[in-house]
Amino acid sequence: MQLKNTSARIASKEISLFFSSPVAYLFLAAFAGVTLFTFFWGEAFFARNIADVRPLFEWMPLLLIFLASTLTMRMWSEERRSGTLEYVLTQPVPLWHFVLGKFLGCVALLVVALLITLPLPITVAILGDLDWGPVISGYLATLLLGAAYLSIGLFVSSRSDNQIVSLITAVALCGVFYLLGSKAITDFFGTAASEWLRLLGTGSRFESITRGVIDLRDLYYYLSLILIFLALNTFSLERERWAATGDKQHHQGWRLLTGLLLVNALAANLWLGQINSLRVDATQGNQYSISAATGHYLDQLQEPLLIRGYFSSKTHPLLSPLVPQIRDLIKEYEIESQGRVRVEFIDPATNPDLEQEANQKYAIQPVPFQISDRYQASVVNSYFNVLVQYGDEYQVLGFRDLIEVKSGGEADLEVKLRNPEHDLTRAIKKVLHSYQAGGNLFDTVKGDLVFNVYVSTDAALPQPLRDFKRTVEAEVKKQQEKSAKRLAVNFVDPSTDGGKLGEQIAQDYGFKPMATSLLSNERFYFYMTLAQGEQVVQIPLDDMSAGSFERNFASAVKRFASGFTKTVALVAPEPTMANHYAPQAAQFSQLEQFLGAELNIVRDDLRDGSVTGEADVLFLAAPKNLDEKQLFAVDQFLMQGGTVIAATSPYAASLSQRRYSRGWFKCRERCNK
């Protein structure tokens, strides 16, 4: 018999035998029922408020263990018990034809079981905007994982004549492969050992594919597992053909061939494990594709970096759909770093010790949200924070740093992640540079700094600002000690000497006296700046705590530190006086403020025919009327290898900060190069 005839006939026979019994239909109905239970009730599909089918695949590895073990428990055990195995062994056809036929028959039955679940994603697609990339990836992962478990079940069935023993043994062996990469096992080992266990585990690789990232290493892993156990199945049956006085050389050849096959399959997995580029992001918008700029910072890590997500299981319904998105993105950092990033996800409500550490050490506090349904309304304290820690340096991102809210009406709110990769990479950049500076930013600053506090007398200040003034005085003394006398401190009252200083800072910086209340005529000053030469950075009051001042002061020092902050020369239209006949020119103040949070912004007009020497990047905002000298300056800056960004449009529009951040984040890749 030919291969296709033998394998196809055996596969057809197994499928026919399966559907000839009412047990088959009961079995498929039970599988569909369990799937519906885990999807709608066990994972509270409607309460999650997410248009995806992740609950379907989260429990699938466990369901497949029992499904595959049940399908395969009788395949060879029944042949052995009924005595028909001897007929198979005496056929002049290679035994791997029979093994392959039974395997294909089982895979066909698995496909039928999966087709039963197909109405679920179709229903979700009707209810909401479903991303089909993770769905297709999930079904591919399920098919490969199920095929791997089927090959294991067939091998176990070939070693026993009892179906119950085959079932129990197959469940145990498949369970071992599933648990190897799970946190229940890896938490007992170190980082290196945990990585090896995750590579061996079937469940950990399954999760990677169901997120929507198809990796060649994961695909080959399942294919190699199938090949290994089908080879072992064939070898175990072939041994029963051998007579005690048979051809020893032939037997040794079979052992050698099987051993080489197993070793090569394992070696290929180890070799492919070193390749990270053979991956396909199947999600909409490629949300799991880490940019080159992020990879640049991850390559600089010399010590393990910790990214810990604090996410409450019970949170606001509009925030809950964002949790799996940011969790998956954080996992991509772990994969891209090749072991240099350690990722943890915790629910502080279930871990009091870590919650206490988050509150006291990192100042992470829960945010109260009011949630309600048709029966009741309540307030829940929820965590939605990400901690990025490198050595002793750390940054904390809260939900206000990670999300944006768009309102389409009083009851129509759209909540989405703002630009999570940009926010995470920015935090990594900050802790990385702070760590490289040895914790003392003044070591990276050339020259002296001047800290000016333009503040009124205590009698003119409200009580909270009086207390904050004492806090600033105490904190700045600590900074002076760190600076080794390179930080000069001046507390001055702008209202003295006839208010000349007040007029000067109002003209130079726009610092005007503030009122103690809306209807009060009492005025006071409280402004803080850090300066070096002509460069001046204002330090905000923030929440008037010692921690916020220390954080804002450190951010200001970084503006003067080499290697921390890029300088952007911003060329924008000059302000004009608005009248009834001519509209006022765009000021681009929001753009300048947004970029100024991360970069040094220097206004330039290019009228002298050159770009300021401080500039790393030249930003042309609405460059409509550049003269010959200005065009020459742009040309020379490009000729010298500089980066130029031109923002122009025939329309007047208000771009959101999210679009600015995305465009600037992509531009940063070129800046880093």
N, C-alpha and C positions, 0 to 999 in steps of 0.2 A: 504493500500500500504506500502511496505517496504521502508526503508530510501534510499537505493541505487536506487531503481526504481523511487521514487518520485523526488529526487534531480537530477538524471541523465536525466529524461524525461524533467524536467523544463529547465535544462541547454541546452539540445539539442533543445528544442523549441525556446529558446531565440536566439541561434546561427542561426537557420534556418530563423527566422523572420528577423534577421539583414541582412543576405546575400540575402534575397529574394528581397531586394530593391536596386536600383542602387545608392541610397544615401550612402550605406555602402562602395561601391568601390570608390566613390568620396571622402568619408571621409578618407579612408586608403591612397588614393593617395595624399590627402592634407597633411596628417601626414608625409608621406615619403618625400614629397617636402620640408616641413618645416625642417625636419631633415637634408636633404642634404644641405639646405641653411645655417643652423647654423654650419654645419660641414665644408663645403668647402669655403663658402664665408664669413659668419659672423665671423668665427674665423681664416680666412686666413690660411688654413691647410698647404699649400705648403710653405708659408712664415715662418711658425713656425719651419720647418725643424726638426720635432719630429715625430718619428714613434710610435704614440699612438692614441687612440680614445677618449681622454679626452674631446674634444669639443662636442662629441656626448652626453656625460652625463652631461656636465655643464649646458645645457639648458633643460635637460630632466625633472627636477622637475616642471618647469613652463608648459612644454608641457603636462605633465601627468595631471595637474590640469584640463586643458580644455578637454583632451581626456577622463578622467574618468567621468567628469561632463556630457559630451555629451553622453557617453555610458549609463549612469544610469538615465538620466533625465526622460525617458519615462517608466522605468521599473515598478514602482508602480503608477506613476501619470496617465499613460494610463489605467492601470487596474481600478483605481478609477474613471476616467472620463467615461470610457465605461461601467461601472457597473459590470464588471467581478470580482471585488474585493470581493463583497458579496458572490460569489460562492466559492472563496478561503477561506473566513472566516467560511463558514459553513461546510467545509470538516472535516471529523473525523481524520485528520492527523495533528500532531503538526505543528504549523506555521513555526517553525525554519527550517523544511524541505524545504518549499517554499523559505525562505530567503536564505538558503544555495544553493539551485539550481540556483536562479538568480545570486548569487554572483559567483558561479563557471562558469556560462555562460559568465559573464562579464570578468572574469580572462582569459578564453579561447580566447576571442576577443582581450584582451590585449596582450596575447602571440603571436597571429597572427600579430598584429601591430609591435611587437618587432622583429619578424622573418624577417620582411621586411627590417629592418636595418642591418641584419647579413652580407650582402655582404660588408658593409663598413669595419669592422675589417679584413675580409678576403683580401680585396684589399690592406689595409695598410700592412698586413703581407707579401704580395707579394712584395710590394715596399720597405720594410725595415724590420729590426729585431724587431718584435712586442713582447712585454711581455704580454702573454695571461692571467697572473694572475689578473691584474687590469681590463681586459676586462670581464672575468667571474664574478669578484666581482661586476663590474658595472651593468651587466645584472641582477645579483641577487638583487642588491639594487633597480634597476628600477622595477623589478617584485614585490618586497615587498612594495615599495612606491606606485606603481600603485594600488596594491591590497588594501592598506590602504585608498587611495583616493576613490576607488570604494565602499568600505564599507561606507564611509562618504556620497557619492552620493546616495547610496541605502537608507540610513536612511532619508536623506533630501527628496528624492522622495516619501517616504512613508507618508510624512506629508503634501503633497500638491497634488491637482488634475490638476495643471497647469505645463506643461513641462518647459516653459520659467522661471517661478518662481523657479522651482527645479534647473534649470541650473544655474541661477544667485546666488541662495543661496548656492549651492554646491561649486561653484567657490570661493565665499566669504569665506566660512568656511575652505576649503582646503588652500586658500591663507593665512588665519590667522595662521594655523599650520605651513605653510612654513615660514612666516615672523617672527615667534616667536624666532627662533634661528639665524636669519640673523643679520648682522652688522647694518642694518638700524634701528633695535629695540634695540639690546644689547648695542649700543654705548651710549644710554641715561641712562644706569644703571651702578651700580658698578660691581666689579669683581664677588662677590658672586651671585648677582641677575642675572648677565649675564650668569653664569654657569648654573643656574637653567633654564633659558630661552632656552639655547642651548640644554639642555636635553629634553625639551618639543618640540623643533622644528623638523620638519621632514626633512628640507633641510640640517641642520648641520650634522645630522647622515648620511644622504645620501652621503655627501662629504667624510665622513670618510671611508665608504665602497668602494666607487669608487676609492680611492687611492690605494686599494689593501689590506686593513687591515679589515678582517672580525671579528667583535667583537660580542660576544654572546649578550651583552647588547643592541646593535643596532638591532640585529635580533629580540630579544624578544620585543623590543619597537614597532616595526612594527606589530608583531603578536598580541601584546596586544591591539594595536589601532584597528586592524581588529576585534578582539573579542569583544571589547567594543561597536563598532558601529553596528556590527551584532546583539549583544544582545539588544541594544537600538531599532534597527529596529524590532526585534521580539516582544519586549515589546510594542512598539507603535501600532503594528497590533493586538496584543493580547488584548489590552485595548478596541479595537473596538468590540470585541466579548462580552464584559461584558454588561450585562443588568443593568439598574439602581437599580433594586432590587435583583441583583445576590448575589452569595456567597461572603460576605465581607472577610471571612477568606481566601478564595482562592485568592482573589485579593491582600490581604496583603502579602500572601506568594509569589506571583509573584514579588511584589515590593521589598520584602526582598531579594529574590534570585537574582534579577537584581542588586540591590544595593551592595550585597556581591561580586558579580562577578566584578563590577567596582572597588570596594575598593581593592580587592585582586590583580587585574591586575596592579593597581597603586602601591600598596605596593611591589609587586615583582620587579617593575622597580626601586624603591628606594633601595631595598636590593641588586639587581644586580649592581647598580651604584657604590657600594663600592668595587667591584671585578674587578681587572685590568688584571688578568692573563689569562682569557678566550678569548684570541685573537689569530688569525692566520694571519701571514704575507704571503700573496699569491704572492708577487712580486719575480722576479728573484733575487737571492742573498740575500733575506730577508733584503732589504735596509731600512725597517722601524722597524727593531728589535733593540731596544736600548740595549746596553751591560750592564752587571752588573757593570762595572767600571763607566759608566756614571750615572747609578742609585745611586751609592755610593756617588757621588758628589751632585747629586740632593737632596739626603736625608739630606745633611748637611745644606741646605738652611734654614735660619731662617727668612729672609725677601724676599719679591717678587723680582725675578730676571727678567730683561727685555732683551728679544732678539728681536731686530728690524732689519728687512731686508730692505735695500735700493736698490730697483731694478727698473731700468727704463723700461718702456713699449717698448721703441724703443732702441734696442741695437744691438750688432754684431750678425749675424745669428748663429755663432758657440756658443755664450754664451746663447742665448735665450732658447735652450732646457734644460739648466742646472737649470734655474730659478725654474720651477715647482718641480724638484727633491729636491733642497735644501729647498724650502718652505715646502714640505711635511715632510721632516726630522725634520725641526724646529717645526712643529706642533706636532710631536711625543714627543719632549721634553716637550711641554705643557701638553700633555696627561699623560706622565710618571710622571711628577712632582706633579700631583694632585692639581693644583692651585698655586704651588709655582713659576711657570714660566709664565710670561705674554709675548705674542707674538704679534708683530705688523709688517705689511708689508706696505710700502709706496712707492710711486713713487715721488721722490723729485720734478720732473718737474711740478707736479700738486699741490704741497703744498709748496709755497715759504717760509713760516715760518719755517717748519721743515728742508727745504733745507739750510736755513741760519744757523740754529742751528747745522746741520751736518757739514757745512763748518767751522764755527767759534769755536764751542765747541769741536767737535770730530775730526777736521782736515780731514774730509771725502770730497774728491774732485772727480768730475767726470773724467773719463778717455776718451780721444778722440779716437774713432775708425773710420777707413775708411771703409765704406760699399759701395757696388756697385751692380747694376743689369745690365740687358742688355740695359737699357736706360740711366742711369746716375750713377755718383759716387759722394759721399758726405761724410762729416765727422760729426759724431754724438757724443756728449758728453753723456756718459752713466755711470750709477751707478750700481755697483755690489759689495755691501758691506754688512756686518753683524756686528751690534753693540751688544755687550754683556755687560750689565751694572748691577752692584750690589751695591746699596748704591751710594757712590761717586766714586767707582772704575769702570773702564770700559776698554774693549779691542775692537779693531776694526779689522775685517778681510776683506781684499780686495780680488779682484779676483786673484791676484798673490798668495795669501795664500790658496786659495780654489781649484784652478784648476791645471791641468797639461796638457801639450801640447806634443803630439807625432807627429813626422813628418815622413811620409812614402814617401815623395818626395816633390818636389817644390810646387805642388798644392794639395798635399794630407796631410791635417792636421787633427789630431784627438784631440779634446778638450773634457775633461771629468773632473768631480769632483775628486780631488786627494784622499782624505779620509775625507769627511765632518764631520763625527761624531767625529773623532779624533781631528780635528781642533776646532770644537765647544766646545767639552769637555775640551780641553786644555785651551781655553779662559775662560771657566767657572771656572776651577781650579785656574787660575791666579787671577781673580777678587775676588773669594771666599777667598783665602788665604790673599790677600792684605786687604780685608775688615776685616777679622778676626784679622789682625795685627793692626787694628785701624788706618791705613794709614801711620804708621811709621814703616818701616821694621827693623830699628835698634833695636826696642824693642824685636825682636825675634832672634837677633844675640848675641851669647855669646863671650865675648872678644872684642878686638879692631881690627879695619881694617886699612889697609894702602893703600892709593891711590897714585900710582906712575905715573907721566907723563914724559915719556922720549921724550923730545922735544928740537929741536934746537933753536938757538936765532932767534929773529924776522927778522934779516937781511937775514937769510938763508931760511926762510919760504916763500912760495907763499902767496899772499895777502889773499885768502880765508881761509887758515890755520891760518894766524895771527888773523883774526876776530874770527875764531873758538876757538883759544887759549883764547881770552878774554871771550868768552862765557863759556868755561869750568871753568875758574877762578871764574866767577860770580856764576855759578850754583853750583860749589863744595863748595862755602862758605855757601850756603843755606843748603847743605847736612851736613856740619859740625855743623851747629846750631841744626839740627834735631838729630844728633848723640850724643849730650851732651858730646862733646870732646872725643868721642871714634873713631873718624876718623882722621887719620894723613894724611897730603897731602904733597907730594914732587914733585916739578917741577925740573927736572935735565936735563942737556945737556950731552948726551953720548959722545960727541966729546971732552970734556974737559979732562985734565990730560992725554994727549997723546992718548985719545981714549980707555983707559982701560975699562971704563964702557960699551962702545959700543961693545967691544970684548966680554965682559961678557954676555950682554943681547943677543948677537948673538948666543953665545954658549948655554945659558940656554933656551931662548925662540924663537930663530930664527929671532929676530928683526934685520933687515939689513937696512942700509940707503936707502932712496928712492930718485929717480931722479925727478927734477922739470919738465922735459919733456923728450921725447924719445931720442932726440939728445943732451941733455944737460949733462955736466959733474958735474953740481952742485948737491950736495947731502944734505939731511936733514933727521931728525928723528921726528916722531910724533906717539908715541905708548902710550896707556893708559892701566894700569893693576890695579886690586884690589886684595889685598893679605891678607891672615891671616895665619901665620906660613908658612908651605910649600905649601899650596893651593893658586894658582894664577889663576885669571880669566882675560882674555883680554877683554877690552871694545872697540868695533869697532868704527870707525869714522862715519860710516853711511852717512847721507846726510848733516852732519855738522850743524845741527840746534839745538836750545836749547831743543826742544821737544824730538828729537831723542836721544840726550845725556841723558836727564833725564830718558827716558824709558830704555835705555841700561844700565844705571847706576843702576836703580832699579832691573833690571833682574840680574845683577851681584851680588848685595847685597843678593838677594834671594838664591844664591848658598851657602851662609854661614848661612842662617837662618834655624833654626830647624823647621821641619814639612813641608817645601816647596819642597825640592828637594831630590830625591832618589840618592844614590851613587851606581854606577855600577863599579865593578872591572873587567876590560877588560883584558883578557889573549889572546894575539895574537902572531903569530910567530915573532921572532926577525928579524929585517932588516938585509939583507945580501947584500954583494956587487955583483952586476950583472956582469957576464962576458959572453964570447961567448959560453960557454959550459953549464952554469947553469943559469936558469932564476931567477930573483929576487923574493924573497918571497913576498906574499901579505901583504900590509901595513894596510889595513882596515882603511885608513885615512878618507874616506868619511863616513863610518859607525860611526867612532868616532866623526866626526864633526856633523853628523845628530843627534846622541843621545845626544851630548853635548849641543845642543840647549835647551834641557829640563832637563838634568840630569847631576850630577857630575860624570865625568869619571876619574877613577884612574887606571893607568896601573899597572899590577901586573904580576909576573912571577911564583909565587907559589913555588919557589925553596927552600924556608925555611920550606916547609911542612904545611903552613897555609895560609888562606885568610886574607887580611887586615881587621882589625876590623871596618873600616869605611863602608865596603861593605854591601849594602842591597840585591844586586843581583850580581851573578857571571856570566859573559858572556865569554864563551869559543869559540873563533873564530878560526876555522880550527885546532882543537886539535888533531894533528897527532902523535906527538912524546912526549907525557907526560911521565915523569919518575915516579918511585915509590913514591917519595915525593910529587910530584904534584898531582898524583891520590889520595894519602892519604888526601891532603888538600881539594880536591873536595868532597871526601867521608865524611870528618868531617863537612864540611860546610852544606852538605845535612842532616847529622844526627842532626845538630843543628836547623833544620827547614828552612834553607836558600833556595832561589830559584836559580836554575842553568839553563842557556840557552846555548845549544851547537849548533853552526852553522857549519855544515860539509857537504861535498858533494864530490862525486868522479869526479865532473866536475868543471872546472873553469868558473865562470859566473859572470856577472856584474848585480847585483840586483838593481832594481830601488828603490828610496827612498820611493815610495808608498808601496812597498812590505815590506820594513823594518818597516814603520810606522804601517802597519796593524799588523804585527807579534808582534811588541813591545807593541802596544795598547792592544792586547789580553793578553800579558804577564803581563801588569800592573794590570789586575784584580787580579792575584795571589799576586802581590806585596802589593796591598791595603789590602788584607785579612791578 
